[in-house]
């Protein structure tokens, strides 16, 4: 597993002056620009409120940070507008 994943399956961590701790799924959601609880989904026939952290971390790892997506889409839109002006 360590060879196929850059972080070897270890959750994101933050260092404080006294300890190193894992980021919570809510903290990860906030860093990526998602609302709190965005990754709480029904999981294995259980309601969203009982979704464990593992699937939430996986969902976050398989998603884009909102500001990165917005940056890319803004640039695509700008290029398309320039192409329209040049074609006219």
N, C-alpha and C positions, 0 to 999 in steps of 0.2 A: 504494500500500500504506500509506503514512503516514497517509492520511486515514481509513482503515478500522480502524486499530488505535491505541489510546491511546499505546502505547510505540513505535509505528512499527517493530515487529519487533525492537527492540533487547532483548537479554537483560538481566535485572536486574543491577545493579552495586552495588558497595560501595566506599566511599572509605576509604583508609587514609592515614596521614600522608604516605606517599611515592608513592602511586599509586592509580588507580581500577581495580578488576578486576571481572570478571564473576563472579556467583555460580555455583557448579557445580550441576548437577542434584541432587546429594546434599544440598547446603546448602539448596536450595529445598524439597526433600522434607522436610527436618527442620523448616524454618520453618513449613511447612503441617501438620506433625503426622503425616506419613507415615513408615513405616520406610524405612531406607536401601535403595535399589534398587527401590522400589515401582514406578517407571515404566520399569524395564528390561523390555521386552517383545520377543517375536520381531518382527522388522521386515524386510520385503521378503525373505522366505525365509532370513533369517539368525537364529541363536539370540539369545536375550535378552542374553547377555553381549556381543554385538557391536552392540547398539542404539546408534545415534549420539545425540548430545546434542539435536539439533533436535527429534525426536519426543518426547523426554522433556520438554523445555521446553514443547512444545505441550500435552502431556497435563497438565502442572501448570497451565498457563494456562487450561485448560478444566475445572479441578476446583475444589472448594471446600476451604478450610482446614477441618480437622476440628473445631477449636474453634468456628468460626462455625456449622457445621451442627449441632453439639451444642447450642449456645445456642438456635437456632431450634426444634429438635425438643423441647427441654425446655420452652420456652414454649408450644408447641402442646399438649404433654401437660398442662401446668398449666391451660390454658384448658379442655381437655376434661374434666378432673377437676372444675373449678368448674361447668361446664355440667351434669355429672351430679348434683352436689350440689343445684343449683338446681331441676333437674327432679324430684328425689325428694321 
